Amino acid sequence: MQNLHSFVLKKIFKSSILPILFIELILIVLIFIFGFIQEERNKELLQNTAAQSFEEVASQVTQRMNAKIERVEKGATAIKLIIESFFIHSKHFNDAHLQYVYKDGFFTRHNKGPSTVYTTNLTNLTNKDKEALKILSMTEVALDAIMHQYEDVVDSAWVNLGKNYSLYYPSIKVEDELSSDLDPTLQSYYFKANQEYNPQKKTIFIPLFQESWALSLGQIGSVVSPIYFKGKMAGVVGMTLTTENTKELSDISLPFDAYIIILGDRGHVLFASDEDEFYKDFKINSFNALHQKKSNASLTPFVYTPNQESNFIFFQKNLKDTGLKLILIAKKDNINAKINAVYSQTRKYGLISLIIIAFSHLLLFFYIRAKTKKVSEVISKPIVELAHISEMLFDEKKLNLEKSNIHEFDTLQGNLNKAHDKLLEQLYYDLQTHLPNLNKLHLDINENSTLILICIENYKLIQNIYGPQVSFDVLKGLIDMLETFPRSPMRLYRIYNDTFALLSNSKVHLQDELKYLYNRLSLEHIHLHEFDISLNYALSISYPWAQSELPLFSRADIALDEAKKQEHRKYLSFNENNNEKELFKQNQEWAKRLQSALHEGRLVPFFQPIYNIKEQKVHKFEALVRMIEGDSVISPYFFLGVAKQMGKLSDITLLMLRHVFNLAQTYTDVEFSVNTSFEDFEEAGLMNDIRKLVAEFGINTQNIIIEILETGRYKDENHVIKTIHELKDMGFKIAIDDFGAGNSNFAHLMLMKVDYIKIDGQFIKDICQDEQSQNITKTINEFTHMTGALSIAEFVADEEIFKRIKALGIDFAQGYHISEPKPASQIDAMLKL
């Protein structure tokens, strides 16, 4: 058997191309390479020349725009200085001629002028109010003169003195355009000029294009100058820049069809001198384009970054201190168009020469082809066979490969057989138990199949408490039972970490088989060394004749989910009660009810007291969300699942925080806890919302407990620990909710340094009957105290449970034995429990 390498070389070299042919091809390639290099050099030279021109154009346009902005800043500063002087000297001016009319919630000046002087949030005028309106009226003449000077730059100007007094130029009919309860101090153009944001008290540019009302008005931003009197900010003067003020850029003639865009501080395009071309290039509408179309669409950030391979060249300049950028965009294709025309002709003649040479080489190719045909016949057969084999890699059939006379092919065939077997094992079998897996189950299911799913509900808990080796021994014990308990032949699969499947094509598997299997499993304990371990099961079955459009596995899976929700008899078959259409209909109905409740403010907190066992009193409450519909109070059991699917859980969390923060202002000596999850902090940005709420309500954060649901899975452990430490640095207390039910990790908990650990209710409710629940509760309580935290027992339903947790030394009790959740109006009564 000869080596493949020597075999191919021997055959190919006997019919190789003559040396002269090789030299000819090299010469042709070199000619085209040199021509291409020269073409690229010329393009680069032209692009560099154009780039220098565009850089100069961009600088000149930027200077013009900066000059306009400086003029507006000077105008705003001048008005601000005039008003500040009026504050000092206003008593020297007579306002007897000024009269005011009240209409639709506004006081407006009866004496009409080029501006409108008006009030908001007032129903009567005091002398102080009239003094402020007099100052605005005194400002009108100067403002009118300045606005005539700047009419080619800005369209409107305004003055706000606090939340009540305003002037707008030109004159408007306020009752048609404004709300009488408008508070300018809450608008970004007002508060961003204050000392917190503008400590140097400068005239600044404030972007407005992201405000909800800006698009319809075409307002890009305002040049704002703060007004100070006796060291305190008394108001602001502003001049508004609109899309109309940037349209002169459209009249600038740029070479190579280049155009200009203005970019906001967050990457939003505000204006393009050629809107159609910009949209064609980047599929983005600018703020100006949306305004012209009267569209309500959201702005899309412009994130394109040009590089050496892209067709665009960017020339960027900053517009003064506004945060805006002027970008000139040119296309390399347009720049290269002229030189391409010259080279197109050259390529044409080169192509004719190449066709002649190619024809000669074609004749040579047929000669070589005849010589290499025998070589192809020798190697083609095993190659075709290998290609056919590659299509069978994921089939369960054994690969049958014929022997060849080439050593490397035979070695490859042997390796393919080994790889195929290994691949099938990894693809269709569980690596831990070597049972068939979910992929294999889907392959084996046919139209006559009956499927049973068995879920170990407490398997995760067993892993966390006993460790991997004991958990694996538990699996082996369970597998032995599942292979012997069924009364008819069934194949066993491990489809998930905690879920097994039994599949049969026999028609004898009825509901009694499911009940029989559930009862047999529930009566058995697994005895390992010094441990006697009891498993909790949920089972489901699906038959091939069920009336459903869903596949067999999906039907069984839906029934299993329903079985898990049952308190007792946790086994179900898929039937009309599991109808997926009805389930979708119910979900849609609850989604509508939830959306309506959110919109109408009918999601409210109810409060359940947390009883201090040692002190025998209540001074903590947990806020629990409820939906109010008429006289009915609806449990979150019915709508939280839908809320999660709708992505509304973070909205509900924020709503509960706002309610609790508001209530904490009244009950300053009471602690309130609010439920959150790791996902709220990782995905919904809850930390930023909490900071804003603290600033808004100014509460004592030490009275707020952030409860983090322990069963939530988190993507980044370090981020979770960092978040908890940040909350504690802000003064909040941290509680881990439902500890023991999910990702319970004692080492992680030591790093988190939480204040409270709430023991999961599944252990508390059975603590008087189940020794294992009592032992787990005792262990968690001892660990809690070891970390310096306090323990809280949930689901304390009666006096017997209360006495048992008290004997174990648990610090707090929560449950219906203490009190059911009640509205905020009952807090005073519950504090006396």
C-alpha positions, 0 to 999 in steps of 0.5 A: 500500500503506497503513501497518498502523498507519493501517489498523488505527486507521482501522477501529477508531475507526469502530466505537469504544465511546461515551465514556460506556461508557468512563467507566462502566468506569473508575468500576467499576474504581475502586470495586473498586480502592478496595475492594481497597485498603481490604481490604488495609489492614485485613489489614495492620493485623490482621497487624501487631497479631497480629505484635506479639502473636506477638513477645511470645509468642516472647520469653516462650517463649524466656525460659522455655527460656533459664531452663531451659538456665541451670538445667542449666548451673548444675547441670553447673557445680556437678558440675564444681566438686565433681569438681575439688575431689574431685581435690584432696581425694580422699585424705581419703576411704576407698574400702575399701568400693568393690568392682568387678566385671569383665564383658564388657569393663567394670569396674563398681562392685559396690556399686549406686547411683542411677548406674553407675560403669564403665570402658572400654578396661581389662582390669585395675585399677591404683591410679590407676584405682581413684583415678579410680573413687573420685572418680566414686563420691564424685560420685554423691551430689551428682549424684543430689541435683542431678538430683532438682532438675532432673528436670523439665528433663533426663533423664540426666547423665554424667561422663567422665574421659578415655577410661577412666572414666565415670559415668552417671545414672540407672543402666544396664546398660552391657554391653547399651548400650555398647561396651567399647572406646568412647573418649569423648574421640573424641566431639564432646561431649568434645573440643569442650569442650577448650581448642582449641574452648572456650578460656574453659573455660565450660559450653557447649551441644554439639549431638548430633542429627547424631550417628549414635546420637542419633536413636534416643535422641532426644538433641538435645544436651548441656550440657557443662562441662569438668573441669580439674585442674592446668591440664589438662582431665581430663574433662567433665560433661554433662547431656543434653537430649532431645526429651522436654524440649521437649514442654511447648512442645506444650501452649502454646496459640497464636492463629491456629493458630500453632506453634513450631519449634526450629532447629539451628545448621545449619538442621535442625528439631529439634522442632515443637509441631505436627508434623503441621501443620509437615509439611503446610506444609513437607514436612519431618520434624523430629528429634522426628518421626523419633525418634517414628516410629523412622525412620532417614531423614536430616534435611533442612535447613529453608531456607525464607525468608519474604517479603512474598508468602509466606503465613508470618510468622516470629518468631525468637529465639536460645536462649542460647549454644546455637546453637539458634533458637526460631521461631514460625510463623504463617500470614497466611491464618489471620490474614486468615480473619475479615476475609475472611469480611466481605469475602466477603459484600461481594464477593457483592453486588458480583458481582451488580452486576457481572453486570448491568453485564457483561450490558449491556456484552455487548450493546455487545460484539456491536455492536462485533464486527459493526463490527470483523468486516471489519477482522478479515477483512483482517488475519487472513489474513496473521496465520494465515499467519505462525502457520503459518510459525512452525511451519516455522522448524526445517524444511529447506523453503523458506518460501513466503509470499504477498504481502499489501496491508499493508507491515509484513506484507510486511517481516516476511515477508522478514525471516522468510525471512532468519532462517529461512535463518540459523537453518537454517545455525546449527542444521544446519551447523558454523560453522567448516567449513560441513559438516553437523553432528550435528543434520543427521546425525540428520535424515539417518539412515534405516533403510538408512543405513551410518555411519562415524565418524572421530576425530582422537585427537591433534587437541587436542594439535595445537591446543595446539602449533601454534595455531588457524590451523594447526589449521584448515589441518589440518582443511581438509586432512583434509576434502579427504582425506575427500571424495576417499578413500571409494570410494563416494558418502558425505556428510561431516559434522563432528559434534564438534571432533575427530570426522567422520562419513561417511553412505551409504544404499548397501549396498556399504559393508562391513568392507573399506571401513573398513579401506581408509579407515583405511589410506589416512588413516594413510599420509597426512601433511598438509604445511603451510608448514614443518610435516609433521603426522601425524594419529592416527585411530580409526574405527568403522562401523555397519550398518543390519542390526546386531542391536541395540536401539540407534540407528545413531549410538549403535552407531557411537559405542560401536564408536569408543570400543572402537577408541580402546582398541586399541593397533593396528588402531584401527578396528572395526565394531559387532557382537555384541562390542559388545553393550550388554547385555553391557556393562551386565552387565560394568559391574554386575559390576565395580560389585559387585566394587568396592563389596565391595573398598572395604567389605572394605579390598581396595583397596591401593596398589602403589608404582612407583619414580621413578629419579633419573637424575642421582643414579642412585638411587631416593628417590621412589615413585608410589602406584598403586591395585590391587584384591586378590582372593585371590592376584590383583592387578587393574589399575585399568584394569578398575574405575576407569571404573566407579568414576567412573560410581559417583562413587567416585573421590574415595573411592579418592583419599582411601583412597590418601592415608590409606595414603600418609600412614601409610607416610610416618610410617615412611619419613621420608626418602622422597617419595611421590606420590598421583594426584588430579584437578581434579574432586577439589578442585572437587567432592569437597572434597578440600582439607578431607580433606587438612587433616584427614589432616595433622592426624591423621598429623602427617607432613612434608608436604614428602615428599608429592607431589600429582599432578594429572591434567593431562587432567582438565577444570576449571571454574574456572581461578582456583580450580585455581590457588588450590588449588595455591597452598594445597597448596604453602603447606601444604608439599606438592609439586605434579606435573602428570601426563600433561602434553601429553595434554589441556588442556595450557596453558603459560601456565596452568602458569606460574601454577601454579608446580608442582614436577614435570611428568610427560611423557605416556607416549604420547610416551615410548613412541615416542620412539625411533621417532617424531621428532615424539614426540622433538621434543615431549618435548624441548620439554616438558622445556625448558619444564619447566626454564624454569619451575624444575620438574623433569621425569619421563618415564613409560612408560620400558619398556627401556634404549633409551628410558632412554638417549634420555631421559637424553640429552635431559636429563630428570631422572627416569625411571619405568616397567617398565625401572626396576621394576613397581609392587610392594606396600609390603613391597618398598619397602626392596628398591626403594630399593636399585635 
